[in-house]
Amino acid sequence: MRLESQIVAIDQASLLIRYRVTNPGTDPVMVCDALLAIKPSGASQPDPERVYVLPDGEDGASIGKFIPVMPEGVLREAPEVPLFREVQPGTVLDGVARLPIPVRAYHPYVHPPGRVEVRLRQLRLTIGYIEHKLVPPDRNLMRPHAGFFVPRYGNGVRYQKHLSNTLPLQGAGLPAIW
C-alpha cells in the first residue's frame, strides 16, 4: 500500500489536500475515505472532505481518516466508525481532505483543553485501511452504507493498518486554535 498527498489549495477559509492510495498488491483492500457528518436532527451523511484533527507536537497537527480507538473509560452509546471504499489490486483511490482555517481539533474522544493559539508548520496525514486477506472468513467485518462500507468497530480496530506521510507548510504556516 502506498500513500501520496499534496496540498493543492489554501485560501482564507480552508486548506485542501488531495491524496492517492495505491493498492499494488494482489488482493482487494478497504480504505477509509469519508467520515460521517451528523446533522442537528441526528441524521448522518458521508463527508469525504472531513478529517480527524489533533495537535501533534509544538507546531504540527495529525489529521486523517481512520477508525479512532475509543479510550478506556469513555462511555458512548456507539463508537464512531468512518466509511471505507474497496480498492481492487492494481488500482488507486483518489481522496480529498479539507481543513478549516484556523485549524481546530476534531476528534470523537479527545478534546484539547483551552484556547491556545499556535502556528502549524506541518501536517501528518494518516489514512486507515484493512486488508481482506488478514480478516478470518468467520469475522463479519463490513456492511454496505450509501455507496461506502462501514466496518464493525471491534474487528475494524483490530485489523486496521495505517498509511502516513508528512506535509510541510510553507511560509508562516497555518493558524490553529487548540
Summary of the structure (lengths in Angstrom):
residues: 178
radius of gyration: 16.5
end to end distance: 32.2
largest distance: 51.7
contacts: 512
relative contact order: 0.28
helix: 6%
strand: 53%
